[in-house]
Amino acid sequence: MVDLVSQYEKIQPQVQSEINSVLANAQFINGPAVHEFQADLEKYLGVKHVIPCANGTDALQIAMMALGLKPGDEVITPSYTYIATTEVMGLLRLKPVFVDCDPKTFNVSPAAIRKAITAKTKAIVPVHLYGQSCDMDEIMKIAKEYSLFVIEDNAQAIGCDYHSADGSVRKTGTIGDFGCTSFFPSKNLGCYGDGGAICTNDDDLASKARMVANHGQSKRYYHDVVGCNSRLDTIQAAVLKIKLAHLDEYIDERRKAADYYDKSFAMESKLTTPFRDPSNKHVFHQYTLQLTDDVDRDALVAFLGEHDVPAMIYYPVPAHKQKMFATLETECGDLTTTDWLTTRVFSLPMHTELTEEQLAFICNKVKEFLNR
């Protein structure tokens, strides 16, 4: 699904030089590369504050803690997402309110968000799934109307431009109160281990998030709030600093691969290619297709595997059906679209190193199965 080896080979001299520099000065925690990457990412995103942390899941938890969310507070979120989005709500004893997604974009439905709001609702967590932005204009309008916090889960869409109706263009993850991202190796901007970051334009929230991420302290050995220990180590920051300079190039390569897939599958009636909002450029963390009801998805995935074509199902079990929530208080709206999508979608390889030969082989095998 991802060719990290070939990608690494292109930047190997830079990466080795940076890692050797970290090893030589032995500042493995909070070394110079961490601050340099932080500054570079703030400039790239056009955001005032980036708080690096250990991983994307921690980023979400830190954001919720910094906002002062308390047990029993309701947080509206899509069920159609990776479990980390809602797992942290369980850890903090918040009440996830699962709402449905849009059948075209797979992103959370603003109309479903509005219907789910109660007197106990404190926040909305939209997920920019697969690399495409949610309808942030409408979500921010709802949040303002009901005085709700917005935490963007931007783990799959870093680098995505969101074009607002007012003509402004902002990066996803910089629009809500907080934006949270992951630098897991397979992400569009991935390190060589775990890593994450929190983004905000609010000075006070940035200060609180830094405290939470650093044992609840703003001054060494003086702990003002209950926090955690979540840091991006210097070696990972050194890698990310190099790869950030290539992020737009990586996104362009992903879009080229998506263009090839789109064109190849244009006449296939048994599948639907990803919807692409022309005003908000998809960055294609995943290339996810929908199959018609008459296609045996499991058989297709098995057939592709027999021909050395990896295919994945993101995600076969939505959050609201996970066993982990059986003992926790949750709320579910109408999740018809979510339940349908989990039985009908599959994803093909999507990364920066795909060649035309590989793409042609993948597409031909998919079409061979669909038309046999």
Buried (B, 14 or more C-beta within 10 A) or exposed (E): BBBBEEBEEEBEEBBEEBBEBBEEEEBEEBBBBBEBBBEBBBEBBEBEBBBBBBBBBBBBBBBBBBBEBEEEBBBBBBBBBBBBBBBBBBBBEBBBBBBBBBBBBBBBBBBBBBEBBEEEBBBBBBBBBBBBBBBBBBBBBBBEEBEBBBBBBBBBBBBBBBBBEEEEEBBBBBBBBBBBBBBBBEBBBBBBBBBBBBBBBBEEBBBBBBBBBBBBBEEEEEBEBEBBEBBBBBBBBBBBBBBBEBBEEBBEBBBBBBEBBEEBBEEBEBBBBBBBBEEBBBBBBBBBBBBEEEBEBEEBBEBBEEEEBEBBBBBEEBBBBBEEBEEBEBBBBEBEBBBBBBEBBBBBBBBBBBEEEBBEBBBEBBBEBBEE
